[in-house]
Amino acid sequence: MKKCKLMIAALLTVSTLNGFAAGKEKAANVNTQSTIVLNIERESNKVVYRLVYQSKVEGLVKVSIYNEQGDLLLNDRIVNTSGFARPYNFNALPLGKYTLQIEDASGKVTKSIYHGKESVIESSQNSALQIKIEAVEKSAKYELKVVGNLQEPLYVNIYNANGIVVFSEEISETKSFSKVYDLSKTGLTNMTFEVLSASEILESATF
């Protein structure tokens, strides 16, 4: 029992991240179902597992962490408004398999963490990159949403109706983020957004 309490205390030393990146817009909604991605952050003396959550469903989100024996180590409750990121510090916990159960109004999702020297999540070390570009309703704003681990910079190009680049930028984030582009003062119509990594086009959308 004492050992279990120590595990809970270790997990509770996390800090809350409201949004995906400082100075960026909060994580925006992806769809009516939850999009849950676990990213790994490493420091010299610990491993932090970062839960990235996106959902249009507002309300209470429950995160439960279990060890391999099925013992409940942590019950975390977060009130979701437009998505959040939450880090959990496993540095003081023994090596082994852990289960994260995420429950919201749309149901439950479970993820497995294999906490070890080469920590992996769901048997995959890198989360699949998810990229989406959406128009913000009743405005001339457009939102870029990126969920997952970024191994190299992203490049965003915006083309006018004639296929001419009118805006270009490099984004060097390494973790999930969202960003809003306000084109209300440009007068652009029929523009195309393009997101690239190196020379590969990852996502393209025309509005």
Salt bridges, closest charged atoms under 4 A:
GLU41 OE2 - ARG50 NE 3.23
GLU43 OE1 - LYS46 NZ 3.79
ASP76 OD2 - ARG86 NE 2.84
GLU134 OE1 - LYS145 NZ 2.11
GLU169 OE2 - LYS179 NZ 2.93
GLU173 OE2 - LYS24 NZ 3.02
